[in-house]
């Protein structure tokens, strides 16, 4: 059992967090439309931009992500995602069609506010060169989204009877439903090209637009409340330092209504066995991302081909750092990339979309 002093300290952190969030909500009301996001944004390519589907060296990729946030101060915000990309066989040229599927599940707060998505995707990558790896890709993604809230865990001031909280009293909220389902769709473009003499030197550019059908997003069925459209601009540069080492810079800018999020980061990767990086089975990547005015995010990733695992932790530097004690969220990502031998793709892998 916690001692009274520790209880009061934890209660103070929770109150401070709630007050800070309330103040920020009053100032930035548009944040209520903010999308689910991941700190390791490069590990959820379809969620970031449908046109990033298929931009990897292989025939099939499966990725799983899990994020746990704010556990130190309140009920944790838990987000999980899984995606699959499958390149269709190409017969006559180097163009590539990719089928994708993105699934997302998020649960936030004491009311179990849940959000889930099931989003199939189709990506076409057009080869622009016979000599080097250069692709222009168009991706579309659309499916169903669902949001729900646990009515038994909702509490309001109407349940205060003068002496304390009374769960027998009504919450007096005219909710039309506690679950809503809607169609959602997004599209994106990406440009991916080698920029040097080796396969380690690459440039990736992307732009995507999400929720272009503006789905209604209110438990009150208020027609004025809709999921705002979201623009995502992406940049990545990778270049080799040696045959066994390369450096990657990544940037991501998200604009949704008045909300803006900027992420920057760098990772250095190097082979940890006796082979060059491309042939090495075991590679280690170390680096850090920065979410401006919010968090510093150290990241470590280990390749054990065909598997990869990466971990990160958000070190909170925002105005919530006093309540959170600078502890934000832990994130884990797993990836599996497969080559199909009957396609002989390893022999022409330098012409595969990659980054």
C-alpha positions as CSV (number, residue, x, y, z in Angstrom):
1,X,0.0,0.0,0.0
2,X,1.3,3.5,-0.9
3,X,2.1,5.8,2.0
4,X,0.0,9.0,2.3
5,X,2.9,11.2,1.1
6,X,3.4,9.1,-2.1
7,X,-0.4,9.0,-2.7
8,X,-0.6,12.8,-2.5
9,X,2.4,13.2,-4.8
10,X,0.9,10.9,-7.4
11,X,-2.5,12.7,-7.1
12,X,-0.8,16.0,-7.6
13,X,0.9,14.8,-10.8
14,X,-2.4,13.5,-12.1
15,X,-4.2,16.8,-11.3
16,X,-1.4,18.8,-12.9
17,X,-1.6,16.7,-16.0
18,X,-5.4,17.1,-16.2
19,X,-5.2,20.9,-15.7
20,X,-2.5,21.3,-18.3
21,X,-4.4,19.2,-20.8
22,X,-7.5,21.3,-20.1
23,X,-5.7,24.6,-20.7
24,X,-4.1,23.3,-23.9
25,X,-7.6,22.1,-25.0
26,X,-9.0,25.6,-24.5
27,X,-6.2,27.2,-26.5
28,X,-6.1,24.6,-29.2
29,X,-9.5,23.1,-29.6
30,X,-8.6,21.6,-33.0
31,X,-6.4,19.1,-31.2
32,X,-9.5,17.0,-30.6
33,X,-9.2,16.0,-34.3
34,X,-5.6,14.9,-34.0
35,X,-4.9,11.5,-35.5
36,X,-3.3,8.5,-33.9
37,X,0.5,8.7,-34.4
38,X,3.7,6.8,-33.8
39,X,7.1,8.0,-32.8
40,X,8.8,5.6,-35.1
41,X,6.9,7.0,-38.0
42,X,9.1,5.2,-40.6
43,X,7.9,1.8,-39.2
44,X,4.3,2.4,-40.1
45,X,4.7,3.3,-43.9
46,X,1.0,2.8,-45.0
47,X,-0.3,4.8,-42.1
48,X,2.1,7.6,-42.9
49,X,1.5,7.6,-46.7
50,X,-0.2,4.8,-48.8
51,X,2.4,5.4,-51.6
52,X,5.2,4.2,-49.3
53,X,3.7,0.7,-49.6
54,X,6.2,-1.5,-51.5
55,X,9.1,0.8,-50.9
56,X,11.4,-1.9,-49.6
57,X,13.8,-4.5,-50.9
58,X,11.8,-7.7,-51.0
59,X,8.5,-9.3,-52.1
60,X,6.4,-9.2,-48.9
61,X,6.6,-7.2,-45.7
62,X,4.7,-7.6,-42.4
63,X,5.0,-5.1,-39.6
64,X,3.6,-4.9,-36.1
65,X,3.7,-1.8,-33.8
66,X,2.8,-1.3,-30.2
67,X,2.8,1.9,-28.2
68,X,2.1,2.5,-24.5
69,X,2.0,6.2,-23.4
70,X,1.4,8.1,-20.1
71,X,1.5,5.0,-17.9
72,X,3.5,7.0,-15.2
73,X,0.6,9.4,-14.5
74,X,-2.7,8.1,-15.6
75,X,-4.6,5.3,-17.4
76,X,-2.2,4.3,-20.2
77,X,-2.9,5.2,-23.8
78,X,-2.4,2.0,-25.8
79,X,-2.0,1.9,-29.6
80,X,-1.3,-1.1,-31.8
81,X,-1.0,-1.4,-35.5
82,X,-0.3,-4.2,-38.0
83,X,0.3,-3.9,-41.8
84,X,1.0,-6.2,-44.7
85,X,2.4,-5.4,-48.2
86,X,2.6,-7.9,-51.0
87,X,4.2,-7.1,-54.4
88,X,2.4,-8.7,-57.3
89,X,4.7,-10.5,-59.8
90,X,5.8,-8.3,-62.7
91,X,6.3,-9.9,-66.1
92,X,7.1,-7.3,-68.8
93,X,8.8,-4.4,-67.0
94,X,10.1,-3.1,-63.7
95,X,6.8,-1.5,-62.7
96,X,5.4,-2.8,-59.4
97,X,1.8,-3.3,-58.1
98,X,1.6,-3.7,-54.4
99,X,-1.4,-4.8,-52.3
100,X,-1.5,-3.6,-48.7
101,X,-3.6,-3.8,-45.6
102,X,-3.4,-1.5,-42.6
103,X,-5.0,-2.3,-39.2
104,X,-4.9,0.1,-36.2
105,X,-6.3,-0.2,-32.7
106,X,-6.2,2.5,-30.0
107,X,-7.6,2.7,-26.5
108,X,-7.3,6.0,-24.5
109,X,-8.3,7.1,-21.0
110,X,-10.5,5.8,-18.2
111,X,-13.6,5.7,-20.5
112,X,-11.9,3.2,-22.8
113,X,-12.2,5.5,-25.8
114,X,-11.4,3.1,-28.6
115,X,-10.5,3.8,-32.2
116,X,-9.9,1.1,-34.8
117,X,-9.3,1.0,-38.6
118,X,-9.3,-1.7,-41.3
119,X,-7.9,-0.2,-44.5
120,X,-7.0,-2.1,-47.6
121,X,-4.5,-0.3,-50.0
122,X,-3.4,-0.5,-53.6
123,X,0.0,1.0,-54.8
124,X,1.4,1.4,-58.3
125,X,5.1,2.1,-58.6
126,X,6.3,3.3,-62.0
127,X,9.9,2.7,-62.9
128,X,11.5,5.9,-64.4
129,X,14.9,4.5,-65.2
130,X,16.5,1.3,-66.6
131,X,19.9,2.1,-65.1
132,X,19.1,3.1,-61.5
133,X,16.5,2.7,-58.8
134,X,14.0,5.5,-59.6
135,X,10.3,5.1,-58.9
136,X,7.2,7.3,-58.8
137,X,4.5,5.7,-56.7
138,X,0.7,6.3,-56.3
139,X,-1.1,4.8,-53.4
140,X,-4.8,4.8,-52.4
141,X,-6.1,3.4,-49.1
142,X,-9.7,3.2,-47.9
143,X,-11.9,1.2,-45.6
144,X,-13.7,1.4,-42.3
145,X,-13.1,3.2,-39.1
146,X,-14.9,2.8,-35.8
147,X,-14.9,4.7,-32.5
148,X,-16.6,3.7,-29.2
149,X,-16.7,4.7,-25.6
150,X,-17.7,2.7,-22.5
151,X,-20.9,4.4,-21.1
152,X,-20.5,2.7,-17.7
153,X,-17.2,4.5,-17.1
154,X,-18.4,8.0,-18.0
155,X,-18.7,10.3,-15.0
156,X,-20.0,13.9,-15.0
157,X,-20.7,16.7,-12.6
158,X,-24.4,15.7,-12.7
159,X,-23.5,12.6,-10.6
160,X,-22.4,14.8,-7.7
161,X,-25.2,14.8,-5.1
162,X,-23.7,17.3,-2.6
163,X,-21.9,14.8,-0.5
164,X,-19.9,12.9,-3.1
165,X,-20.0,10.9,-6.3
166,X,-23.2,8.9,-6.8
167,X,-23.1,6.4,-9.7
168,X,-26.9,5.9,-9.5
169,X,-27.4,9.4,-10.9
170,X,-27.7,10.0,-14.6
171,X,-24.8,11.6,-16.5
172,X,-27.3,13.8,-18.3
173,X,-25.5,13.6,-21.6
174,X,-27.7,13.2,-24.7
175,X,-25.4,10.8,-26.7
176,X,-27.0,9.5,-29.8
177,X,-24.8,6.4,-29.7
178,X,-21.7,5.0,-27.9
179,X,-20.3,3.5,-31.1
180,X,-20.0,5.0,-34.5
181,X,-18.7,3.4,-37.8
182,X,-17.6,5.4,-40.8
183,X,-15.9,5.1,-44.2
184,X,-12.4,6.6,-44.5
185,X,-10.0,7.1,-47.3
186,X,-6.6,8.5,-48.1
187,X,-4.1,8.8,-51.0
188,X,-0.5,9.7,-51.5
189,X,2.4,10.1,-53.9
190,X,6.1,9.2,-53.4
191,X,9.3,9.6,-55.3
192,X,12.2,7.3,-54.6
193,X,15.6,7.4,-56.3
194,X,19.2,6.5,-55.9
195,X,21.4,9.6,-55.8
196,X,24.9,8.1,-55.9
197,X,27.0,5.4,-57.3
198,X,26.0,2.7,-54.8
199,X,22.7,1.2,-53.6
200,X,23.2,2.9,-50.2
201,X,22.6,6.4,-51.5
202,X,18.9,7.1,-51.8
203,X,16.3,9.9,-51.7
204,X,12.7,9.5,-50.7
205,X,10.0,12.2,-51.0
206,X,6.3,11.8,-50.2
207,X,3.1,13.7,-49.8
208,X,-0.3,12.3,-48.7
209,X,-3.8,13.4,-47.8
210,X,-5.9,11.5,-45.3
211,X,-9.6,11.6,-44.5
212,X,-10.5,13.3,-47.8
213,X,-14.1,12.2,-47.4
214,X,-14.3,14.1,-44.1
215,X,-16.1,11.3,-42.0
216,X,-18.5,12.5,-39.4
217,X,-17.0,12.0,-35.9
218,X,-19.4,12.8,-33.1
219,X,-21.2,10.6,-30.6
220,X,-23.8,13.4,-30.5
221,X,-24.3,13.1,-34.2
222,X,-23.4,16.7,-34.5
223,X,-23.1,17.3,-38.3
224,X,-20.5,20.1,-37.6
225,X,-18.0,17.7,-36.1
226,X,-16.0,15.8,-38.7
227,X,-12.6,14.3,-38.9
228,X,-10.4,17.0,-40.5
229,X,-8.3,16.3,-43.5
230,X,-4.6,15.7,-42.8
231,X,-1.6,16.5,-45.0
232,X,1.6,14.6,-44.4
233,X,4.9,15.7,-46.0
234,X,7.9,13.3,-45.8
235,X,11.6,13.4,-46.6
236,X,14.3,10.8,-46.2
237,X,17.9,10.8,-47.3
238,X,20.2,7.7,-47.0
239,X,23.9,7.6,-47.9
240,X,26.7,5.2,-47.3
241,X,29.6,6.1,-45.1
242,X,31.5,2.9,-45.8
243,X,30.7,-0.5,-47.2
244,X,29.6,-1.5,-43.7
245,X,28.0,1.7,-42.5
246,X,25.3,4.1,-43.7
247,X,23.4,7.2,-42.3
248,X,19.8,8.0,-42.7
249,X,18.0,11.4,-42.1
250,X,14.2,11.5,-41.8
251,X,11.7,14.3,-41.6
252,X,7.9,14.3,-41.3
253,X,5.5,17.2,-41.2
254,X,1.8,16.7,-40.3
255,X,-0.9,19.3,-40.7
256,X,-4.5,18.6,-39.6
257,X,-6.7,21.6,-39.2
258,X,-4.8,24.1,-37.0
259,X,-2.7,21.2,-35.5
260,X,0.9,20.8,-36.7
261,X,3.5,18.2,-35.8
262,X,7.1,18.2,-37.0
263,X,9.4,15.3,-36.5
264,X,13.1,15.1,-37.4
265,X,15.7,12.3,-36.8
266,X,18.8,10.5,-37.8
267,X,19.9,6.8,-37.6
268,X,23.3,5.3,-38.2
269,X,23.4,1.7,-39.3
270,X,26.3,-0.7,-39.4
271,X,26.9,-4.4,-40.0
272,X,27.9,-6.4,-37.0
273,X,29.1,-9.5,-38.8
274,X,31.9,-9.9,-41.3
275,X,29.9,-9.0,-44.4
276,X,29.2,-5.7,-46.2
277,X,26.0,-4.0,-45.1
278,X,23.8,-5.2,-48.0
279,X,24.8,-8.8,-47.5
280,X,25.0,-8.7,-43.8
281,X,22.4,-10.7,-41.8
282,X,23.0,-8.8,-38.6
283,X,22.8,-5.0,-38.6
284,X,22.5,-2.5,-35.8
285,X,20.9,1.0,-36.1
286,X,21.1,3.6,-33.4
287,X,19.7,7.1,-33.5
288,X,17.1,9.6,-32.2
289,X,14.1,11.5,-33.3
290,X,12.8,14.8,-32.1
291,X,9.1,15.8,-32.0
292,X,9.4,19.6,-31.9
293,X,8.3,21.1,-28.5
294,X,7.2,17.7,-27.3
295,X,9.7,14.8,-27.0
296,X,13.2,13.5,-27.6
297,X,13.0,9.9,-28.8
298,X,16.1,7.6,-28.7
299,X,15.7,4.6,-31.0
300,X,17.6,1.3,-31.4
301,X,16.9,-1.2,-34.1
302,X,18.4,-4.6,-34.8
303,X,18.2,-6.5,-38.1
304,X,18.3,-10.3,-37.9
305,X,17.3,-10.9,-41.5
306,X,14.5,-11.5,-42.5
307,X,13.4,-10.0,-39.1
308,X,13.9,-6.6,-37.6
309,X,13.0,-5.3,-34.1
310,X,13.1,-1.6,-33.0
311,X,12.5,0.1,-29.7
312,X,12.1,3.7,-28.7
313,X,11.1,5.8,-25.7
314,X,9.6,9.3,-25.6
315,X,11.4,11.6,-23.2
316,X,8.8,14.3,-22.7
317,X,10.1,17.9,-22.9
318,X,6.7,19.6,-23.3
319,X,4.7,21.6,-20.7
320,X,3.5,18.2,-19.4
321,X,7.0,17.2,-18.2
322,X,6.4,18.3,-14.6
323,X,3.4,15.9,-14.3
324,X,4.9,13.1,-16.4
325,X,8.4,13.4,-14.9
326,X,9.6,13.5,-18.5
327,X,8.3,10.0,-19.0
328,X,6.2,9.7,-22.2
329,X,5.7,6.5,-24.2
330,X,7.4,3.2,-25.0
331,X,7.1,1.9,-28.5
332,X,8.1,-1.5,-30.0
333,X,8.1,-2.5,-33.7
334,X,8.6,-5.8,-35.4
335,X,9.2,-6.3,-39.1
336,X,9.5,-9.4,-41.4
337,X,10.6,-9.1,-45.1
338,X,10.4,-12.1,-47.4
339,X,11.8,-12.9,-50.8
340,X,10.0,-15.5,-53.0
341,X,12.7,-17.6,-54.7
342,X,10.5,-18.5,-57.7
343,X,10.5,-14.8,-58.6
344,X,14.3,-14.5,-58.6
345,X,13.9,-11.1,-57.1
346,X,17.2,-11.2,-55.3
347,X,19.0,-11.1,-58.6
348,X,17.4,-7.9,-59.6
349,X,17.0,-6.4,-56.2
350,X,18.8,-3.2,-57.1
351,X,15.8,-2.2,-59.2
352,X,13.3,-2.8,-56.4
353,X,11.8,0.2,-54.6
354,X,13.8,0.6,-51.5
355,X,14.7,2.9,-48.6
